[in-house]
């Protein structure tokens, strides 16, 4: 279930400019910080689920991209 939540979070990030802007302003430069940001937005996910979601997610919208997030290092 947490994997599904992580995938929904990535979908929202991709299609919502405001959410994506908030993420980049928060300087989420690691996987841990991305997960903390997701938690703050109500998406409770684990590191394993987020990693799997980043690997599996297929971008669907022409507006935004989550590609830079795939390169985030683990750790704080």
N, C-alpha and C positions, 0 to 999 in steps of 0.2 A: 504494500500500500504506500509506503514512503517513496518508492520509486515512481509511482504514479503521481504523487504530490510533487516530486522534483521535476518531472516532465511538465506538469502544469505550470510550475513556477517559470521554467525556461520558456514555455510558450507565451506566458504573460510578458516576460522580459522582452521577447522578440517583437511582440506586437504593440506594446505600450511605450511610447517615447518617454513619458513622464517617469515611469518606473525605471527604465534603462538609464535615464539621466540621474535619478537619485542614486542608483548603484554606482555610477562612475564618479559622482561627486563624493560618495562615501569612501572612495579609494579602496575598494575591495580588490586588493592585489594578491590575494591568496585564496585557496579553496576554503580555508576556515572562515575568512572574512565574508566570502560569498554565502556560506551557510549561515553565518550570523545575520547577514542582511535578509536572507530568506526567512529565517526565524522571526525577525522583526516585522515582516510582512504577513506573518501567519502561516507560513509554509514550514512545517516541522519535518525536516529531512536529516538523514545521517550522511556522513562523509562518503560512505560506500554507495549510497543511493544517488547522491549528487554526481559522483564520478561516473557511475553507470549511465545516468541520465545524460550527462554531457557527451558521452561516447555514442549513445543511441539516438539522441534527439536529431530529427530531420527538420531543418528550417522550412517554414511554410509561408512566411509573409515577406513581401518585397521591401518593407520599410526598414526593419532593423536586423541586426545580426547578433548572434551570441558567439560567433567564432572566436573573439579574443578570450572569452571565458574558458575555452577548451585548453588554453595554454597556461592557466593559472597553476602556480606551484602549490603543493601542500604546505601546511604550516602557517604560522602567524606572521 
